Every structure is written in C-alpha cells, then in structure tokens.
Amino acid sequence: MARRLPLSELRPTQLYLSSEKLAGMLEWFDVDDPNYEPLPVFEHDGAWYLSDGHTRAFATALAGAETIRVERDRTVLEEFDFDAYLTCIDWCAAAGVETVRDLHGRVVGPETYEREWVQRCQRFAERSDE
C-alpha cells in the first residue's frame, strides 16, 4: 500500500547519482506535479530507506516537494543480499549522506559514477562471494 513520507525522513542507500540518468529523467519528469508511482522503500532500525529510485527522489526534492509517495519493498529481504544494503547504509552514514537532499554535490558524470559507485558495489559483491 502506497503512502507519503517526508523527504527529510527518507534515507538513501547510494552515494552518487549519474548526471546522465538525471538529465534523461528530467526530460520527462513533471516538476510541477512530481506525483508518480511510489518509490520502493524498506524499514531498518526505525528508519525508511530507498531500495531504488534515488534519481526520481532527488528530482522530487529539486522540484521543492516536501513529501514523496513510497511503497514497502518486500523483495529486499527475499530476493537481494540484505548485507549489501546494510553496507550501503554504512557507506552513506560515513559520508554524511543521510537524506535525499544530501545527494546535492554527488551528481557525477557517467564515468565517475561507474568508477565510484558501480565498481565499488561490484568489489563488495566479489568479496562477499568469497
């Protein structure tokens, strides 16, 4: 069931956004009415975290919205390595990325995004598989 959460209470699980993805999304994103499908979230230690949709959440914040539609993501525990999400939560906390608005200054070009975020996650996954 979808509900609204204040953007200030929604925590990211990634450190960077791709400028390329953000630019593409802003071509169709309606900043006057950013009321799209709910974003997937999960609850951990009393806080709500994005499991996906970071770029859309960021665009919603840029549009000046105070709340965002979310829906509990039940697949996080069933289909994904939850330890990976916990590691991402730790990375974000260490970098001071505690809200969607903290992603300001973390929108990077595609090559930097690949190197700094995608490859970091891949290295973690490889170590976890050992």
C-alpha positions, 0 to 999 in steps of 0.5 A: 500500500502506497503512502507519503513520507517526508523527504527529510525522513527518507534515507538513501542507500547510494552515494552518487547519482549519474548526471546522465540518468538525471538529465534523461529523467528530467526530460520527462519528469513533471516538476510541477506535479512530481506525483508518480508511482511510489518509490520502493522503500524498506524499514531498518532500525526505525528508519525508511530507506530507498531500495531504488529510485534515488534519481526520481527522489532527488528530482522530487526534492529539486522540484521543492516537494516536501513529501514523496509517495513510497511503497514497502519493498518486500523483495529486499529481504527475499530476493537481494543480499540484505548485507549489501544494503546494510553496507550501503547504509554504512557507506552513506552514514560515513559520508554524511549522506543521510537524506535525499537532499544530501545527494546535492554535490554527488551528481557525477558524470557517467564515468565517475559514477561507474568508477565510484559507485558501480565498481565499488558495489561490484568489489563488495559483491566479489568479496562477499562471494568469497 
